[in-house]
Amino acid sequence: MAAATHAAHAPHDTLRIKRAGLWLFFFSETILFGLLMSARFFLEGIEREHLDQALGVGITSILVTSSVTAYMAETAIEHDRRGEAMWWLLGTIALGFVFAFGVGYEWATAEFSRHEAFGTVFFTMTGVHAGHVLSGVGLLALVAIQLGRGRFSSKEHWPISGTIMYWHFVDIVWIFFYPTLYLV
Amino acid sequence: MGSYRIGWIMAVWLLVLIAVDFSIAQWVDHKQLRFSLLTIGTFAEAVPIAYYFMHISRVWRGEVH
């Protein structure tokens, strides 16, 4: 009886362990990004450098919107709406690409060089973050392919949920980076 | 349908706060005040994402079915 009870609860417990593990990963990543922010404030204080403000607010709005579309994708699969989930996922991927293109444009038009203190932290912070964005796009594409092959349902969709949580984390990092680099 | 509504409400909330942050950066000249207001604005965006989008409470409460 006890074994049967344990077996019935095992998938649920496994999911909790996966979720806790993902949050531990986020914690370790937070240390990395937090140290990068510390370096920026140590080198520049709360002085603002000249950056393209319109581009900054534009790409920030795009990345935040992609978090909403990612959430909608997760909500759709929780309701067994695979087709809808696919469209939200594809929208999220497209917005991720637009954000990465915007960062690339900022790099190409920046009025400072990587040899300056601010340039060093700017290119490091945005580069490490853009790397996370592109890896997130890759992961979203993988789960979209699996979704297209008929995997996932309202009862079994952890790969989608985990990937989307990662996407939200990358979004939160930028929510801190944006004012740190553009607005302060 | 409640989940979808949360998504749309969050979209409006986040985009409004981005606009507020941008306005603070343009109009507030006092550096310390600007830094403080932007810090508050940043957490006002990040915390709801962690709670509503990343379901952080499921770490200690478990899954909701």
gemmi code that builds the backbone of each chain (N, CA, C; Angstrom):
import gemmi

chains = {
    "A": [
        ("MET", (0.835, -1.204, 0.000), (0.000, 0.000, 0.000), (0.869, 1.253, 0.000)),
        ("ALA", (1.900, 1.186, 0.884), (2.807, 2.328, 0.959), (3.563, 2.503, -0.348)),
        ("ALA", (3.968, 1.355, -0.945), (4.699, 1.428, -2.213), (3.814, 1.999, -3.312)),
        ("ALA", (2.559, 1.588, -3.328), (1.628, 2.091, -4.334), (1.426, 3.597, -4.182)),
        ("THR", (1.309, 4.022, -2.942), (1.140, 5.457, -2.689), (2.352, 6.230, -3.168)),
        ("HIS", (3.531, 5.665, -2.882), (4.765, 6.322, -3.308), (4.850, 6.409, -4.818)),
        ("ALA", (4.455, 5.313, -5.488), (4.507, 5.287, -6.942), (3.567, 6.321, -7.541)),
        ("ALA", (2.399, 6.507, -6.918), (1.431, 7.461, -7.425), (1.946, 8.884, -7.289)),
        ("HIS", (2.771, 9.130, -6.294), (3.251, 10.488, -6.052), (4.583, 10.763, -6.726)),
        ("ALA", (5.239, 9.715, -7.221), (6.596, 9.882, -7.730), (6.727, 10.915, -8.843)),
        ("PRO", (5.871, 10.910, -9.895), (6.030, 11.905, -10.960), (5.915, 13.334, -10.433)),
        ("HIS", (4.994, 13.529, -9.498), (4.785, 14.853, -8.914), (6.034, 15.313, -8.179)),
        ("ASP", (6.623, 14.364, -7.403), (7.844, 14.690, -6.665), (8.985, 14.988, -7.618)),
        ("THR", (9.072, 14.215, -8.700), (10.117, 14.438, -9.697), (10.006, 15.838, -10.284)),
        ("LEU", (8.785, 16.262, -10.542), (8.562, 17.595, -11.091), (9.019, 18.675, -10.112)),
        ("ARG", (8.736, 18.449, -8.830), (9.171, 19.416, -7.819), (10.688, 19.493, -7.763)),
        ("ILE", (11.343, 18.339, -7.893), (12.814, 18.317, -7.872), (13.372, 19.054, -9.091)),
        ("LYS", (12.759, 18.801, -10.263), (13.212, 19.498, -11.473), (13.062, 21.010, -11.310)),
        ("ARG", (11.917, 21.410, -10.767), (11.654, 22.838, -10.591), (12.653, 23.454, -9.613)),
        ("ALA", (12.911, 22.766, -8.510), (13.872, 23.275, -7.526), (15.275, 23.354, -8.128)),
        ("GLY", (15.628, 22.344, -8.927), (16.934, 22.345, -9.570), (17.096, 23.513, -10.530)),
        ("LEU", (16.016, 23.809, -11.263), (16.067, 24.932, -12.203), (16.253, 26.249, -11.453)),
        ("TRP", (15.571, 26.378, -10.317), (15.721, 27.607, -9.523), (17.122, 27.706, -8.936)),
        ("LEU", (17.747, 26.593, -8.581), (19.138, 26.634, -8.113), (20.063, 27.107, -9.242)),
        ("PHE", (19.773, 26.652, -10.457), (20.533, 27.118, -11.619), (20.361, 28.635, -11.793)),
        ("PHE", (19.120, 29.100, -11.645), (18.880, 30.549, -11.746), (19.671, 31.300, -10.679)),
        ("PHE", (19.734, 30.734, -9.490), (20.478, 31.371, -8.393), (21.957, 31.521, -8.765)),
        ("SER", (22.523, 30.454, -9.334), (23.936, 30.527, -9.709), (24.150, 31.547, -10.831)),
        ("GLU", (23.200, 31.612, -11.759), (23.281, 32.597, -12.834), (23.135, 34.024, -12.294)),
        ("THR", (22.308, 34.171, -11.280), (22.109, 35.487, -10.672), (23.418, 36.027, -10.109)),
        ("ILE", (24.227, 35.142, -9.565), (25.532, 35.564, -9.036), (26.395, 36.107, -10.170)),
        ("LEU", (26.415, 35.402, -11.299), (27.186, 35.857, -12.456), (26.727, 37.244, -12.910)),
        ("PHE", (25.423, 37.380, -13.140), (24.911, 38.658, -13.648), (25.032, 39.760, -12.592)),
        ("GLY", (24.866, 39.391, -11.330), (25.021, 40.369, -10.251), (26.445, 40.909, -10.184)),
        ("LEU", (27.421, 40.044, -10.394), (28.817, 40.487, -10.389), (29.100, 41.424, -11.563)),
        ("LEU", (28.502, 41.143, -12.706), (28.672, 42.034, -13.856), (28.078, 43.415, -13.555)),
        ("MET", (26.909, 43.435, -12.920), (26.311, 44.718, -12.540), (27.186, 45.441, -11.523)),
        ("SER", (27.745, 44.701, -10.576), (28.630, 45.301, -9.572), (29.827, 45.958, -10.250)),
        ("ALA", (30.396, 45.267, -11.253), (31.549, 45.815, -11.974), (31.183, 47.127, -12.649)),
        ("ARG", (29.977, 47.174, -13.229), (29.541, 48.397, -13.908), (29.460, 49.560, -12.920)),
        ("PHE", (28.836, 49.329, -11.767), (28.679, 50.420, -10.800), (30.021, 50.774, -10.155)),
        ("PHE", (30.888, 49.791, -9.972), (32.215, 50.062, -9.395), (33.026, 50.964, -10.329)),
        ("LEU", (32.927, 50.693, -11.641), (33.737, 51.439, -12.611), (33.159, 52.815, -12.932)),
        ("GLU", (31.834, 52.921, -12.964), (31.209, 54.148, -13.458), (30.344, 54.861, -12.433)),
        ("GLY", (30.108, 54.255, -11.268), (29.198, 54.871, -10.299), (27.796, 54.956, -10.877)),
        ("ILE", (27.075, 56.040, -10.572), (25.731, 56.186, -11.146), (25.742, 57.288, -12.212)),
        ("GLU", (26.818, 57.300, -12.971), (26.919, 58.197, -14.125), (26.374, 57.479, -15.356)),
        ("ARG", (25.658, 58.239, -16.179), (25.068, 57.643, -17.379), (25.938, 57.921, -18.599)),
        ("GLU", (26.159, 56.896, -19.398), (26.904, 57.063, -20.640), (25.933, 57.332, -21.781)),
        ("HIS", (26.466, 57.852, -22.893), (25.613, 58.141, -24.037), (25.304, 56.846, -24.800)),
        ("LEU", (24.030, 56.488, -24.785), (23.560, 55.315, -25.526), (22.285, 55.700, -26.267)),
        ("ASP", (21.945, 54.902, -27.268), (20.733, 55.162, -28.044), (19.512, 54.808, -27.186)),
        ("GLN", (18.883, 55.841, -26.611), (17.779, 55.608, -25.680), (16.555, 54.985, -26.363)),
        ("ALA", (16.286, 55.435, -27.581), (15.135, 54.881, -28.309), (15.338, 53.387, -28.576)),
        ("LEU", (16.554, 53.033, -28.957), (16.853, 51.615, -29.202), (16.745, 50.821, -27.901)),
        ("GLY", (17.242, 51.383, -26.804), (17.192, 50.699, -25.510), (15.768, 50.397, -25.077)),
        ("VAL", (14.907, 51.419, -25.130), (13.522, 51.202, -24.695), (12.803, 50.278, -25.685)),
        ("GLY", (13.191, 50.346, -26.964), (12.572, 49.483, -27.971), (12.876, 48.010, -27.745)),
        ("ILE", (14.161, 47.691, -27.584), (14.505, 46.266, -27.418), (14.028, 45.738, -26.060)),
        ("THR", (13.964, 46.630, -25.062), (13.442, 46.194, -23.756), (11.957, 45.845, -23.872)),
        ("SER", (11.213, 46.690, -24.579), (9.779, 46.404, -24.776), (9.590, 45.094, -25.537)),
        ("ILE", (10.455, 44.855, -26.503), (10.353, 43.619, -27.300), (10.617, 42.390, -26.421)),
        ("LEU", (11.654, 42.461, -25.588), (11.980, 41.291, -24.764), (10.907, 41.036, -23.704)),
        ("VAL", (10.373, 42.124, -23.136), (9.307, 41.966, -22.142), (8.059, 41.376, -22.812)),
        ("THR", (7.766, 41.855, -24.016), (6.615, 41.305, -24.751), (6.826, 39.820, -25.042)),
        ("SER", (8.075, 39.432, -25.317), (8.351, 38.011, -25.584), (8.105, 37.153, -24.351)),
        ("SER", (8.277, 37.758, -23.162), (7.968, 37.017, -21.941), (6.466, 36.745, -21.845)),
        ("VAL", (5.678, 37.734, -22.288), (4.216, 37.565, -22.278), (3.814, 36.477, -23.272)),
        ("THR", (4.383, 36.508, -24.467), (4.036, 35.480, -25.467), (4.476, 34.087, -24.994)),
        ("ALA", (5.632, 34.030, -24.291), (6.087, 32.736, -23.758), (5.100, 32.222, -22.709)),
        ("TYR", (4.626, 33.131, -21.854), (3.634, 32.747, -20.834), (2.353, 32.243, -21.500)),
        ("MET", (1.951, 32.921, -22.582), (0.738, 32.500, -23.297), (0.928, 31.098, -23.891)),
        ("ALA", (2.152, 30.816, -24.363), (2.428, 29.482, -24.915), (2.275, 28.419, -23.824)),
        ("GLU", (2.807, 28.709, -22.648), (2.693, 27.752, -21.542), (1.233, 27.567, -21.125)),
        ("THR", (0.515, 28.694, -21.072), (-0.911, 28.624, -20.717), (-1.685, 27.797, -21.740)),
        ("ALA", (-1.363, 27.995, -23.025), (-2.062, 27.264, -24.087), (-1.830, 25.758, -23.963)),
        ("ILE", (-0.592, 25.350, -23.708), (-0.326, 23.895, -23.619), (-0.954, 23.334, -22.347)),
        ("GLU", (-1.057, 24.151, -21.294), (-1.745, 23.683, -20.082), (-3.221, 23.430, -20.345)),
        ("HIS", (-3.766, 24.079, -21.403), (-5.165, 23.863, -21.790), (-5.273, 22.927, -23.001)),
        ("ASP", (-4.173, 22.229, -23.314), (-4.148, 21.278, -24.438), (-4.408, 21.937, -25.787)),
        ("ARG", (-4.042, 23.200, -25.923), (-4.204, 23.896, -27.198), (-2.843, 23.945, -27.899)),
        ("ARG", (-2.495, 22.859, -28.559), (-1.152, 22.728, -29.139), (-0.895, 23.720, -30.264)),
        ("GLY", (-1.887, 23.883, -31.126), (-1.701, 24.802, -32.251), (-1.450, 26.225, -31.764)),
        ("GLU", (-2.238, 26.624, -30.785), (-2.088, 27.968, -30.231), (-0.728, 28.105, -29.541)),
        ("ALA", (-0.348, 27.070, -28.799), (0.948, 27.099, -28.111), (2.085, 27.254, -29.120)),
        ("MET", (1.959, 26.563, -30.257), (2.993, 26.653, -31.284), (3.132, 28.080, -31.798)),
        ("TRP", (2.013, 28.743, -32.062), (2.080, 30.120, -32.577), (2.711, 31.060, -31.551)),
        ("TRP", (2.354, 30.894, -30.278), (2.948, 31.746, -29.229), (4.452, 31.470, -29.122)),
        ("LEU", (4.836, 30.206, -29.239), (6.265, 29.876, -29.188), (7.021, 30.505, -30.355)),
        ("LEU", (6.443, 30.391, -31.555), (7.096, 30.969, -32.735), (7.195, 32.487, -32.598)),
        ("GLY", (6.165, 33.104, -32.039), (6.204, 34.550, -31.797), (7.317, 34.916, -30.828)),
        ("THR", (7.475, 34.106, -29.779), (8.532, 34.344, -28.791), (9.908, 34.238, -29.441)),
        ("ILE", (10.080, 33.216, -30.274), (11.361, 33.036, -30.971), (11.651, 34.237, -31.867)),
        ("ALA", (10.633, 34.688, -32.596), (10.822, 35.841, -33.500), (11.228, 37.085, -32.705)),
        ("LEU", (10.562, 37.317, -31.579), (10.888, 38.490, -30.758), (12.301, 38.376, -30.179)),
        ("GLY", (12.699, 37.149, -29.842), (14.064, 36.935, -29.352), (15.094, 37.300, -30.406)),
        ("PHE", (14.825, 36.924, -31.656), (15.730, 37.277, -32.745), (15.785, 38.799, -32.947)),
        ("VAL", (14.625, 39.440, -32.858), (14.599, 40.900, -33.033), (15.415, 41.572, -31.931)),
        ("PHE", (15.270, 41.082, -30.693), (16.051, 41.638, -29.581), (17.549, 41.473, -29.852)),
        ("ALA", (17.959, 40.264, -30.241), (19.382, 40.006, -30.503), (19.891, 40.896, -31.636)),
        ("PHE", (19.061, 41.115, -32.657), (19.447, 42.003, -33.757), (19.635, 43.427, -33.226)),
        ("GLY", (18.738, 43.845, -32.337), (18.842, 45.187, -31.751), (20.136, 45.362, -30.960)),
        ("VAL", (20.507, 44.356, -30.199), (21.772, 44.408, -29.443), (22.949, 44.487, -30.416)),
        ("GLY", (22.870, 43.711, -31.481), (23.931, 43.743, -32.493), (24.056, 45.119, -33.126)),
        ("TYR", (22.904, 45.749, -33.380), (22.915, 47.097, -33.960), (23.543, 48.089, -32.980)),
        ("GLU", (23.217, 47.937, -31.694), (23.811, 48.801, -30.674), (25.324, 48.636, -30.637)),
        ("TRP", (25.774, 47.413, -30.749), (27.219, 47.147, -30.785), (27.864, 47.847, -31.977)),
        ("ALA", (27.198, 47.764, -33.128), (27.788, 48.304, -34.358), (27.839, 49.824, -34.339)),
        ("THR", (26.907, 50.450, -33.601), (26.818, 51.913, -33.640), (27.279, 52.573, -32.341)),
        ("ALA", (27.786, 51.796, -31.389), (28.193, 52.355, -30.094), (29.279, 53.413, -30.272)),
        ("GLU", (29.158, 54.490, -29.467), (30.116, 55.599, -29.584), (31.311, 55.430, -28.659)),
        ("PHE", (31.431, 54.293, -28.006), (32.562, 54.016, -27.125), (33.204, 52.710, -27.594)),
        ("SER", (34.440, 52.494, -27.157), (35.135, 51.279, -27.593), (35.279, 50.298, -26.431)),
        ("ARG", (35.667, 49.090, -26.758), (35.838, 48.071, -25.714), (37.069, 48.342, -24.881)),
        ("HIS", (37.887, 49.326, -25.269), (39.086, 49.651, -24.503), (38.783, 50.605, -23.354)),
        ("GLU", (37.604, 51.239, -23.385), (37.197, 52.115, -22.288), (36.538, 51.269, -21.202)),
        ("ALA", (36.529, 51.813, -19.974), (35.954, 51.063, -18.849), (34.487, 50.730, -19.108)),
        ("PHE", (33.690, 51.758, -19.501), (32.268, 51.493, -19.730), (32.068, 50.544, -20.901)),
        ("GLY", (32.900, 50.717, -21.936), (32.788, 49.828, -23.084), (33.022, 48.378, -22.699)),
        ("THR", (33.993, 48.173, -21.815), (34.295, 46.808, -21.373), (33.091, 46.177, -20.687)),
        ("VAL", (32.503, 46.919, -19.721), (31.364, 46.321, -19.009), (30.134, 46.240, -19.914)),
        ("PHE", (29.950, 47.244, -20.789), (28.781, 47.219, -21.667), (28.812, 46.011, -22.597)),
        ("PHE", (29.952, 45.832, -23.267), (30.033, 44.714, -24.217), (30.006, 43.365, -23.493)),
        ("THR", (30.581, 43.317, -22.289), (30.550, 42.054, -21.539), (29.122, 41.733, -21.091)),
        ("MET", (28.462, 42.735, -20.477), (27.101, 42.502, -19.967), (26.133, 42.150, -21.089)),
        ("THR", (26.141, 42.972, -22.151), (25.191, 42.714, -23.240), (25.577, 41.446, -24.013)),
        ("GLY", (26.886, 41.180, -24.105), (27.311, 39.979, -24.812), (26.918, 38.699, -24.091)),
        ("VAL", (27.175, 38.662, -22.785), (26.803, 37.471, -22.009), (25.279, 37.293, -22.024)),
        ("HIS", (24.563, 38.425, -21.900), (23.100, 38.324, -21.913), (22.582, 37.877, -23.282)),
        ("ALA", (23.147, 38.462, -24.351), (22.697, 38.072, -25.700), (22.980, 36.590, -25.956)),
        ("GLY", (24.078, 36.098, -25.385), (24.357, 34.665, -25.501), (23.259, 33.830, -24.859)),
        ("HIS", (22.781, 34.300, -23.711), (21.671, 33.603, -23.047), (20.384, 33.698, -23.882)),
        ("VAL", (20.166, 34.861, -24.486), (18.971, 35.020, -25.325), (19.017, 34.034, -26.496)),
        ("LEU", (20.171, 33.960, -27.153), (20.279, 33.066, -28.310), (20.176, 31.593, -27.906)),
        ("SER", (20.745, 31.252, -26.740), (20.581, 29.867, -26.282), (19.117, 29.598, -25.935)),
        ("GLY", (18.441, 30.611, -25.382), (17.003, 30.466, -25.093), (16.201, 30.281, -26.371)),
        ("VAL", (16.561, 31.035, -27.413), (15.890, 30.871, -28.714), (16.088, 29.445, -29.224)),
        ("GLY", (17.312, 28.939, -29.077), (17.587, 27.568, -29.512), (16.747, 26.546, -28.753)),
        ("LEU", (16.645, 26.735, -27.437), (15.838, 25.813, -26.619), (14.359, 25.905, -26.985)),
        ("LEU", (13.889, 27.143, -27.203), (12.478, 27.318, -27.610), (12.216, 26.638, -28.947)),
        ("ALA", (13.198, 26.738, -29.854), (13.033, 26.078, -31.160), (12.962, 24.561, -30.986)),
        ("LEU", (13.785, 24.031, -30.075), (13.769, 22.576, -29.840), (12.415, 22.113, -29.314)),
        ("VAL", (11.877, 22.830, -28.323), (10.583, 22.388, -27.781), (9.468, 22.631, -28.800)),
        ("ALA", (9.627, 23.661, -29.655), (8.617, 23.890, -30.699), (8.615, 22.723, -31.691)),
        ("ILE", (9.808, 22.231, -32.038), (9.901, 21.081, -32.948), (9.234, 19.857, -32.311)),
        ("GLN", (9.541, 19.644, -31.021), (8.930, 18.495, -30.331), (7.417, 18.652, -30.230)),
        ("LEU", (6.978, 19.883, -29.995), (5.533, 20.140, -29.952), (4.901, 19.823, -31.302)),
        ("GLY", (5.589, 20.225, -32.372), (5.086, 19.941, -33.714), (5.016, 18.454, -34.020)),
        ("ARG", (5.848, 17.664, -33.332), (5.842, 16.206, -33.537), (4.826, 15.508, -32.645)),
        ("GLY", (4.037, 16.274, -31.925), (2.957, 15.679, -31.141), (3.278, 15.424, -29.682)),
        ("ARG", (4.470, 15.829, -29.248), (4.780, 15.655, -27.821), (4.071, 16.733, -27.004)),
        ("PHE", (4.001, 16.499, -25.743), (3.470, 17.440, -24.746), (1.940, 17.486, -24.734)),
        ("SER", (1.441, 17.632, -23.532), (0.002, 17.753, -23.307), (-0.180, 18.558, -22.025)),
        ("SER", (-1.428, 18.713, -21.632), (-1.683, 19.467, -20.398), (-1.102, 18.751, -19.181)),
        ("LYS", (-0.939, 17.432, -19.275), (-0.411, 16.660, -18.139), (1.101, 16.483, -18.200)),
        ("GLU", (1.699, 16.620, -19.370), (3.137, 16.372, -19.534), (3.746, 17.461, -20.423)),
        ("HIS", (4.209, 18.528, -19.773), (4.766, 19.620, -20.572), (5.934, 20.301, -19.853)),
        ("TRP", (6.634, 19.552, -18.981), (7.734, 20.166, -18.250), (8.806, 20.766, -19.164)),
        ("PRO", (9.217, 20.099, -20.272), (10.238, 20.727, -21.127), (9.837, 22.122, -21.605)),
        ("ILE", (8.556, 22.302, -21.938), (8.099, 23.636, -22.355), (8.150, 24.591, -21.164)),
        ("SER", (7.618, 24.156, -20.023), (7.584, 25.023, -18.841), (8.990, 25.420, -18.403)),
        ("GLY", (9.910, 24.446, -18.372), (11.276, 24.731, -17.948), (11.971, 25.710, -18.888)),
        ("THR", (11.786, 25.492, -20.201), (12.394, 26.396, -21.181), (11.819, 27.802, -21.059)),
        ("ILE", (10.517, 27.875, -20.856), (9.877, 29.188, -20.740), (10.291, 29.877, -19.433)),
        ("MET", (10.480, 29.102, -18.365), (11.002, 29.705, -17.122), (12.383, 30.296, -17.363)),
        ("TYR", (13.207, 29.573, -18.116), (14.536, 30.088, -18.462), (14.403, 31.393, -19.246)),
        ("TRP", (13.444, 31.439, -20.162), (13.237, 32.649, -20.962), (12.831, 33.826, -20.055)),
        ("HIS", (11.944, 33.559, -19.116), (11.534, 34.619, -18.179), (12.728, 35.099, -17.356)),
        ("PHE", (13.596, 34.160, -16.970), (14.778, 34.541, -16.189), (15.672, 35.480, -16.997)),
        ("VAL", (15.887, 35.128, -18.261), (16.702, 35.972, -19.137), (16.052, 37.355, -19.278)),
        ("ASP", (14.732, 37.385, -19.322), (14.002, 38.651, -19.389), (14.230, 39.478, -18.109)),
        ("ILE", (14.144, 38.827, -16.961), (14.351, 39.535, -15.691), (15.766, 40.113, -15.621)),
        ("VAL", (16.731, 39.350, -16.091), (18.116, 39.849, -16.101), (18.187, 41.142, -16.900)),
        ("TRP", (17.535, 41.167, -18.063), (17.578, 42.387, -18.878), (16.822, 43.534, -18.195)),
        ("ILE", (15.769, 43.212, -17.471), (15.026, 44.252, -16.753), (15.941, 44.961, -15.753)),
        ("PHE", (16.926, 44.242, -15.221), (17.926, 44.868, -14.344), (19.040, 45.533, -15.169)),
        ("PHE", (19.438, 44.902, -16.267), (20.533, 45.445, -17.085), (20.129, 46.751, -17.786)),
        ("TYR", (18.873, 46.815, -18.234), (18.433, 47.984, -19.007), (18.625, 49.301, -18.237)),
        ("PRO", (18.072, 49.434, -17.036), (18.327, 50.695, -16.313), (19.795, 50.849, -15.907)),
        ("THR", (20.453, 49.730, -15.609), (21.870, 49.803, -15.213), (22.731, 50.389, -16.330)),
        ("LEU", (22.438, 50.020, -17.565), (23.262, 50.471, -18.689), (22.738, 51.744, -19.350)),
        ("TYR", (21.410, 51.864, -19.449), (20.843, 52.949, -20.250), (20.298, 54.116, -19.425)),
        ("LEU", (19.748, 53.849, -18.257), (18.934, 54.872, -17.600), (19.566, 55.525, -16.378)),
        ("VAL", (20.355, 54.777, -15.607), (20.845, 55.299, -14.319), (21.677, 56.565, -14.540)),
    ],
    "B": [
        ("MET", (-9.566, 30.464, -18.279), (-9.278, 31.695, -18.984), (-8.579, 32.711, -18.089)),
        ("GLY", (-8.581, 32.436, -16.788), (-7.931, 33.358, -15.857), (-6.467, 33.560, -16.163)),
        ("SER", (-5.793, 32.487, -16.591), (-4.368, 32.567, -16.900), (-4.106, 33.514, -18.051)),
        ("TYR", (-4.963, 33.457, -19.084), (-4.791, 34.367, -20.216), (-4.959, 35.819, -19.768)),
        ("ARG", (-5.929, 36.046, -18.896), (-6.171, 37.415, -18.421), (-4.946, 37.938, -17.672)),
        ("ILE", (-4.330, 37.055, -16.868), (-3.103, 37.454, -16.161), (-2.035, 37.881, -17.163)),
        ("GLY", (-1.916, 37.146, -18.264), (-0.939, 37.474, -19.294), (-1.140, 38.867, -19.860)),
        ("TRP", (-2.391, 39.191, -20.184), (-2.664, 40.518, -20.763), (-2.467, 41.626, -19.733)),
        ("ILE", (-2.896, 41.372, -18.498), (-2.702, 42.392, -17.444), (-1.209, 42.639, -17.224)),
        ("MET", (-0.441, 41.550, -17.205), (1.008, 41.689, -17.020), (1.645, 42.438, -18.189)),
        ("ALA", (1.139, 42.188, -19.396), (1.698, 42.886, -20.568), (1.540, 44.395, -20.403)),
        ("VAL", (0.336, 44.800, -20.003), (0.080, 46.239, -19.815), (0.944, 46.780, -18.679)),
        ("TRP", (0.984, 46.061, -17.557), (1.753, 46.479, -16.385), (3.230, 46.687, -16.747)),
        ("LEU", (3.809, 45.718, -17.431), (5.239, 45.776, -17.752), (5.551, 46.890, -18.748)),
        ("LEU", (4.708, 47.037, -19.765), (4.979, 48.083, -20.756), (4.784, 49.475, -20.163)),
        ("VAL", (3.809, 49.616, -19.272), (3.624, 50.913, -18.599), (4.837, 51.230, -17.734)),
        ("LEU", (5.333, 50.236, -17.001), (6.488, 50.476, -16.137), (7.755, 50.798, -16.933)),
        ("ILE", (7.906, 50.168, -18.102), (9.047, 50.515, -18.960), (8.954, 51.986, -19.373)),
        ("ALA", (7.727, 52.412, -19.720), (7.531, 53.821, -20.099), (7.807, 54.738, -18.906)),
        ("VAL", (7.381, 54.334, -17.712), (7.619, 55.136, -16.501), (9.120, 55.237, -16.230)),
        ("ASP", (9.815, 54.100, -16.314), (11.276, 54.100, -16.101), (11.974, 55.026, -17.099)),
        ("PHE", (11.550, 54.919, -18.351), (12.141, 55.755, -19.406), (11.901, 57.238, -19.102)),
        ("SER", (10.687, 57.564, -18.648), (10.358, 58.960, -18.323), (11.182, 59.444, -17.141)),
        ("ILE", (11.332, 58.605, -16.130), (12.152, 58.971, -14.963), (13.576, 59.308, -15.417)),
        ("ALA", (14.104, 58.462, -16.283), (15.485, 58.671, -16.744), (15.625, 59.979, -17.517)),
        ("GLN", (14.566, 60.377, -18.219), (14.642, 61.593, -19.025), (14.409, 62.864, -18.213)),
        ("TRP", (13.566, 62.785, -17.193), (13.096, 63.999, -16.522), (13.649, 64.211, -15.128)),
        ("VAL", (14.150, 63.193, -14.481), (14.671, 63.359, -13.112), (16.184, 63.588, -13.193)),
        ("ASP", (16.619, 64.771, -12.821), (18.039, 65.119, -12.928), (18.839, 64.717, -11.691)),
        ("HIS", (18.178, 64.660, -10.540), (18.865, 64.305, -9.299), (19.289, 62.833, -9.369)),
        ("LYS", (20.603, 62.573, -9.356), (21.109, 61.218, -9.625), (20.632, 60.182, -8.616)),
        ("GLN", (20.737, 60.536, -7.320), (20.351, 59.565, -6.297), (18.854, 59.264, -6.353)),
        ("LEU", (18.051, 60.318, -6.578), (16.599, 60.106, -6.676), (16.275, 59.249, -7.897)),
        ("ARG", (16.938, 59.555, -9.014), (16.703, 58.776, -10.238), (17.075, 57.306, -10.019)),
        ("PHE", (18.218, 57.088, -9.389), (18.659, 55.710, -9.117), (17.644, 54.984, -8.231)),
        ("SER", (17.158, 55.680, -7.182), (16.204, 55.053, -6.253), (14.894, 54.711, -6.957)),
        ("LEU", (14.382, 55.658, -7.753), (13.109, 55.418, -8.448), (13.245, 54.282, -9.465)),
        ("LEU", (14.365, 54.258, -10.161), (14.572, 53.188, -11.152), (14.705, 51.827, -10.475)),
        ("THR", (15.318, 51.814, -9.295), (15.442, 50.549, -8.554), (14.062, 50.020, -8.171)),
        ("ILE", (13.214, 50.930, -7.682), (11.846, 50.523, -7.320), (11.108, 50.019, -8.562)),
        ("GLY", (11.239, 50.759, -9.665), (10.572, 50.359, -10.903), (11.031, 49.007, -11.399)),
        ("THR", (12.331, 48.749, -11.265), (12.884, 47.469, -11.725), (12.303, 46.298, -10.940)),
        ("PHE", (12.255, 46.450, -9.613), (11.693, 45.364, -8.804), (10.189, 45.220, -9.040)),
        ("ALA", (9.518, 46.344, -9.341), (8.074, 46.280, -9.622), (7.802, 45.497, -10.906)),
        ("GLU", (8.788, 45.399, -11.774), (8.646, 44.568, -12.973), (9.084, 43.128, -12.716)),
        ("ALA", (10.214, 42.971, -12.024), (10.804, 41.634, -11.878), (9.983, 40.722, -10.952)),
        ("VAL", (9.484, 41.271, -9.853), (8.784, 40.431, -8.875), (7.506, 39.807, -9.470)),
        ("PRO", (6.645, 40.592, -10.152), (5.460, 39.947, -10.754), (5.820, 38.895, -11.802)),
        ("ILE", (6.914, 39.107, -12.547), (7.321, 38.081, -13.536), (7.687, 36.782, -12.810)),
        ("ALA", (8.463, 36.925, -11.724), (8.856, 35.723, -10.964), (7.622, 35.040, -10.364)),
        ("TYR", (6.652, 35.831, -9.926), (5.485, 35.245, -9.249), (4.459, 34.684, -10.242)),
        ("TYR", (4.060, 35.505, -11.209), (2.977, 35.077, -12.111), (3.480, 34.257, -13.305)),
        ("PHE", (4.641, 34.620, -13.862), (5.119, 33.926, -15.064), (5.987, 32.710, -14.710)),
        ("MET", (6.858, 32.875, -13.691), (7.776, 31.771, -13.360), (7.230, 30.876, -12.249)),
        ("HIS", (6.081, 31.258, -11.695), (5.400, 30.434, -10.679), (6.353, 30.067, -9.537)),
        ("ILE", (7.037, 31.041, -9.011), (8.048, 30.742, -7.990), (7.422, 30.086, -6.751)),
        ("SER", (6.165, 30.392, -6.477), (5.530, 29.826, -5.278), (5.369, 28.314, -5.377)),
        ("ARG", (5.412, 27.755, -6.612), (5.291, 26.298, -6.750), (6.506, 25.570, -6.187)),
        ("VAL", (7.603, 26.302, -5.977), (8.792, 25.670, -5.405), (8.490, 25.172, -3.993)),
        ("TRP", (7.734, 25.948, -3.235), (7.424, 25.533, -1.859), (5.979, 25.054, -1.687)),
        ("ARG", (5.067, 25.442, -2.595), (3.675, 25.005, -2.457), (3.368, 23.754, -3.265)),
        ("GLY", (4.182, 23.461, -4.273), (3.917, 22.326, -5.140), (3.075, 22.732, -6.328)),
        ("GLU", (2.826, 21.765, -7.228), (2.101, 22.032, -8.464), (0.627, 22.252, -8.195)),
        ("VAL", (0.006, 23.090, -9.013), (-1.424, 23.331, -8.933), (-2.084, 22.637, -10.110)),
        ("HIS", (-3.011, 21.739, -9.829), (-3.706, 21.025, -10.915), (-5.187, 21.316, -10.870)),
    ],
}
model = gemmi.Model(1)
for chain_id, residues in chains.items():
    chain = gemmi.Chain(chain_id)
    for i, (resn, *xyz) in enumerate(residues, 1):
        res = gemmi.Residue()
        res.name, res.seqid = resn, gemmi.SeqId(i, " ")
        for name, pos in zip(("N", "CA", "C"), xyz):
            atom = gemmi.Atom()
            atom.name, atom.element = name, gemmi.Element(name[0])
            atom.pos, atom.b_iso = gemmi.Position(*pos), 0.0
            res.add_atom(atom)
        chain.add_residue(res)
    model.add_chain(chain)
structure = gemmi.Structure()
structure.add_model(model)
structure.setup_entities()
